[in-house]
Amino acid sequence: MLNRKFSNFNSRTNHSRDVVHHLRKAFYISLIFGFLISCGNDKTLVEIEKYVKEIENRKDLSESITEFNTEDLDGEIVGGISIYELTDKDGEIYRIIAEVGQPNQSPANYEFYFKKDSLTFARIVEFNETGTDTIVNSKYYYNGTKLLKQIDQKKEEMDAETVRQVSDFYLVYGKESNESRNSDIDSTLLYGIWDSTKGGDADFRITENEFYLVDFFERSEYKINGNLIKIIGSDFYENGLILKVTKDSLKIKWVELDVVVDYWKFNK
């Protein structure tokens, strides 16, 4: 009887030792995998930083700038957006820098680096109202849609997914502007009444000297610069990128609203 008890005790003791052994083994394996993943991420970060430096030093890339100025009712420039695109001879975009300074908003600089249209690295800097210090200063490292690492030098930060979505907007804008930059706009094709519902009510009328917003009885001046249209003094529209215009159709990307709208010539 006593021998049986000792036998059972030893069996339980050996079982406990086996469990502890397996737990320790699993713990060490997880530590090793965590270490390897960390090393892999660190290596990837180094490769991304190397790629960014290569883009900065490439001599075969060219930079273009598009500026959208915000004016008050007196025609004074009170803010705007400057977009710098770094592309190769085939129009592939490697870097976009956006400098944003709008009324009642903190000035900000956005830098996005792309590899085959995929965001690789981003830096977001937002300044205080006086521009003397930063309130956001963050770096983001990506592998496809996956965030590898985010480095925040300030307490305030922008969500990594929001950064990726903002980069998508500027990438799409860059591609559209590249496609239409070399297109000559015949401004006379813009003259007429346009609606966005193809047979519904009119949205606006463009004449040689006036942009008239029908629903709000708002009359504004406008300027055409290449494929850019700027509405002066409007409470609703400001800067637009003319993507396509024919005698019957018009397609505009309104920059501040971040929308692309198709219009049709109003025939009523």
C-alpha positions as CSV (number, residue, x, y, z in Angstrom):
1,M,0.0,0.0,0.0
2,L,2.8,2.4,1.0
3,N,4.8,1.5,-2.2
4,R,1.7,2.3,-4.3
5,K,1.4,5.8,-2.6
6,F,5.0,6.5,-3.3
7,S,4.6,5.3,-6.8
8,N,1.7,7.6,-7.4
9,F,3.6,10.5,-5.8
10,N,6.6,10.0,-8.0
11,S,4.3,9.7,-11.1
12,R,2.7,13.1,-10.2
13,T,6.1,14.6,-9.5
14,N,7.5,13.5,-12.9
15,H,4.3,14.7,-14.6
16,S,4.7,18.1,-13.0
17,R,8.4,18.3,-14.0
18,D,7.4,17.4,-17.6
19,V,4.8,20.2,-17.6
20,V,7.3,22.7,-16.3
21,H,9.9,21.5,-18.8
22,H,7.4,22.0,-21.7
23,L,6.4,25.4,-20.4
24,R,10.0,26.6,-20.2
25,K,10.6,25.2,-23.6
26,A,7.6,27.1,-25.1
27,F,8.7,30.2,-23.3
28,Y,12.3,30.1,-24.7
29,I,11.0,29.3,-28.2
30,S,8.6,32.3,-28.0
31,L,11.6,34.5,-26.8
32,I,13.7,33.2,-29.7
33,F,10.9,33.9,-32.3
34,G,10.3,37.3,-30.8
35,F,14.0,38.1,-31.0
36,L,14.2,36.9,-34.6
37,I,11.1,38.9,-35.6
38,S,12.6,42.0,-33.9
39,C,15.9,41.4,-35.8
40,G,13.9,41.0,-39.0
41,N,12.0,44.2,-38.5
42,D,15.2,46.1,-37.6
43,K,16.8,44.9,-40.8
44,T,13.7,45.9,-42.8
45,L,13.8,49.4,-41.2
46,V,17.4,49.8,-42.2
47,E,16.5,48.8,-45.7
48,I,13.7,51.3,-45.8
49,E,16.0,54.1,-44.6
50,K,18.5,53.1,-47.2
51,Y,15.8,53.2,-49.9
52,V,14.8,56.7,-48.7
53,K,18.3,58.0,-49.0
54,E,18.7,56.4,-52.4
55,I,15.6,58.3,-53.6
56,E,17.0,61.6,-52.2
57,N,20.3,61.1,-54.0
58,R,19.0,60.0,-57.4
59,K,19.8,62.4,-60.2
60,D,17.5,60.9,-62.8
61,L,14.3,62.0,-61.0
62,S,12.6,65.3,-61.6
63,E,10.5,67.3,-59.2
64,S,7.3,69.3,-60.1
65,I,5.3,71.6,-57.9
66,T,1.7,72.5,-57.9
67,E,0.4,75.3,-55.7
68,F,-3.2,75.9,-54.6
69,N,-3.5,79.3,-52.9
70,T,-6.3,80.3,-50.6
71,E,-7.4,83.9,-51.0
72,D,-9.7,86.1,-48.9
73,L,-12.4,88.3,-50.4
74,D,-9.8,91.0,-51.1
75,G,-7.6,88.7,-53.1
76,E,-4.9,88.4,-50.5
77,I,-3.3,85.0,-50.1
78,V,-4.0,83.7,-46.6
79,G,-2.9,80.1,-47.1
80,G,-2.7,77.2,-49.5
81,I,-1.3,73.8,-50.4
82,S,2.0,73.1,-52.2
83,I,2.5,69.6,-53.6
84,Y,6.0,68.4,-54.7
85,E,6.1,65.3,-56.8
86,L,9.4,63.4,-57.5
87,T,9.0,61.2,-60.6
88,D,11.1,59.4,-63.2
89,K,10.8,59.8,-67.0
90,D,7.9,57.3,-67.1
91,G,5.9,59.2,-64.6
92,E,6.3,56.7,-61.7
93,I,6.0,58.6,-58.4
94,Y,8.7,58.0,-55.8
95,R,8.1,60.8,-53.3
96,I,5.4,63.4,-52.6
97,I,5.8,66.3,-50.2
98,A,2.8,68.3,-49.2
99,E,3.1,71.6,-47.4
100,V,-0.3,72.6,-46.0
101,G,-1.1,76.0,-44.5
102,Q,-4.8,76.8,-44.3
103,P,-6.6,79.5,-42.3
104,N,-7.4,78.4,-38.7
105,Q,-5.4,75.2,-39.1
106,S,-2.0,74.2,-37.9
107,P,0.7,74.3,-40.6
108,A,1.8,70.8,-41.6
109,N,4.4,69.0,-43.8
110,Y,3.7,65.5,-45.1
111,E,6.4,63.4,-46.7
112,F,5.5,60.1,-48.5
113,Y,7.9,57.7,-50.1
114,F,6.5,55.0,-52.5
115,K,7.9,51.9,-54.1
116,K,5.8,50.7,-57.0
117,D,2.8,52.7,-55.7
118,S,3.1,51.2,-52.3
119,L,3.7,53.4,-49.3
120,T,7.1,52.6,-47.7
121,F,7.9,55.5,-45.4
122,A,6.1,58.6,-44.2
123,R,7.0,61.6,-42.0
124,I,4.2,63.8,-40.5
125,V,5.1,67.1,-39.0
126,E,2.5,69.6,-37.7
127,F,3.4,72.9,-36.1
128,N,1.8,75.1,-33.5
129,E,-0.1,78.2,-34.7
130,T,3.0,80.4,-34.5
131,G,5.1,77.8,-36.4
132,T,7.8,78.0,-33.7
133,D,7.5,74.4,-32.5
134,T,6.1,71.0,-33.6
135,I,3.0,69.4,-32.0
136,V,3.3,66.3,-34.1
137,N,6.6,64.8,-35.4
138,S,6.3,61.2,-36.3
139,K,7.9,58.6,-38.7
140,Y,6.1,55.6,-40.1
141,Y,7.7,52.5,-41.7
142,Y,5.4,50.3,-43.8
143,N,5.6,46.9,-45.6
144,G,2.6,47.1,-48.0
145,T,-0.4,47.9,-45.8
146,K,1.3,46.7,-42.7
147,L,2.8,49.2,-40.2
148,L,6.2,47.9,-39.2
149,K,7.1,50.7,-36.8
150,Q,6.0,54.2,-35.7
151,I,8.3,56.6,-34.0
152,D,6.6,59.6,-32.2
153,Q,8.8,62.4,-31.0
154,K,5.9,64.3,-29.6
155,K,2.9,63.2,-27.5
156,E,0.5,64.1,-30.3
157,E,0.4,61.7,-33.2
158,M,-1.5,60.8,-36.3
159,D,-3.0,57.3,-36.6
160,A,-0.9,55.1,-38.9
161,E,-4.0,54.1,-40.9
162,T,-5.0,57.7,-41.4
163,V,-1.5,58.4,-42.7
164,R,-1.8,55.6,-45.2
165,Q,-5.2,57.0,-46.4
166,V,-3.7,60.5,-46.7
167,S,-0.8,59.1,-48.8
168,D,-3.3,57.3,-51.0
169,F,-5.1,60.6,-51.7
170,Y,-1.9,62.4,-52.7
171,L,-0.7,59.4,-54.8
172,V,-4.0,59.3,-56.7
173,Y,-3.8,63.1,-57.2
174,G,-0.2,62.8,-58.4
175,K,-1.1,60.2,-61.0
176,E,-4.1,62.2,-62.2
177,S,-2.1,65.4,-62.4
178,N,0.7,63.6,-64.3
179,E,-1.9,62.3,-66.9
180,S,-3.4,65.7,-67.4
181,R,-0.4,67.9,-67.0
182,N,0.6,67.7,-70.6
183,S,-2.9,68.2,-71.9
184,D,-3.8,71.6,-73.2
185,I,-7.2,72.8,-71.9
186,D,-9.3,74.7,-74.4
187,S,-11.0,77.1,-72.0
188,T,-13.9,77.8,-74.4
189,L,-15.0,74.2,-73.8
190,L,-15.7,75.2,-70.2
191,Y,-18.3,77.8,-71.2
192,G,-21.8,76.8,-70.5
193,I,-24.1,75.4,-67.8
194,W,-23.1,72.2,-66.1
195,D,-24.9,69.7,-63.9
196,S,-23.6,66.6,-62.0
197,T,-26.8,64.5,-62.3
198,K,-27.0,64.2,-66.1
199,G,-30.4,65.8,-66.6
200,G,-31.1,67.2,-63.2
201,D,-30.7,70.7,-61.9
202,A,-27.8,72.8,-62.9
203,D,-24.7,73.1,-60.6
204,F,-22.9,76.1,-62.1
205,R,-22.4,78.2,-65.1
206,I,-19.1,79.3,-66.6
207,T,-18.7,82.2,-68.9
208,E,-15.6,84.0,-70.1
209,N,-15.4,86.1,-66.9
210,E,-17.6,84.4,-64.3
211,F,-18.2,81.2,-62.3
212,Y,-21.9,81.3,-61.2
213,L,-23.1,78.8,-58.6
214,V,-26.7,78.3,-59.4
215,D,-28.2,77.0,-56.1
216,F,-26.6,79.8,-54.0
217,F,-26.8,82.6,-56.5
218,E,-23.1,83.1,-56.0
219,R,-21.0,85.0,-58.6
220,S,-17.2,84.6,-58.5
221,E,-14.2,85.3,-60.7
222,Y,-12.0,82.4,-61.8
223,K,-8.6,81.8,-63.3
224,I,-7.4,79.0,-65.5
225,N,-3.7,78.0,-65.3
226,G,-3.0,75.0,-67.5
227,N,-5.4,72.3,-66.3
228,L,-6.0,74.1,-62.9
229,I,-9.1,76.1,-62.2
230,K,-9.2,78.5,-59.3
231,I,-12.5,80.0,-58.0
232,I,-11.9,83.4,-56.4
233,G,-14.0,84.4,-53.4
234,S,-16.4,81.4,-53.4
235,D,-17.7,80.0,-50.1
236,F,-18.0,76.5,-51.7
237,Y,-15.3,75.9,-54.3
238,E,-11.7,77.0,-54.5
239,N,-9.1,74.9,-56.4
240,G,-9.9,72.3,-59.0
241,L,-7.9,70.0,-61.3
242,I,-9.5,69.6,-64.7
243,L,-9.1,66.0,-65.6
244,K,-11.2,66.0,-68.7
245,V,-13.3,68.4,-70.7
246,T,-15.2,68.0,-74.0
247,K,-18.0,69.9,-75.6
248,D,-20.5,67.7,-73.6
249,S,-18.7,66.6,-70.4
250,L,-16.4,67.9,-67.7
251,K,-14.5,66.1,-65.0
252,I,-13.0,68.1,-62.1
253,K,-11.1,67.0,-58.9
254,W,-11.9,69.6,-56.2
255,V,-8.7,69.6,-54.1
256,E,-10.0,70.9,-50.8
257,L,-13.1,68.8,-50.9
258,D,-11.1,65.7,-52.0
259,V,-13.8,64.6,-54.5
260,V,-13.9,63.9,-58.2
261,V,-17.1,65.1,-59.9
262,D,-18.4,64.3,-63.4
263,Y,-20.5,67.1,-65.1
264,W,-22.6,67.1,-68.2
265,K,-23.5,70.1,-70.4
266,F,-26.9,71.4,-69.4
267,N,-29.2,71.4,-72.4
268,K,-32.5,72.5,-70.9
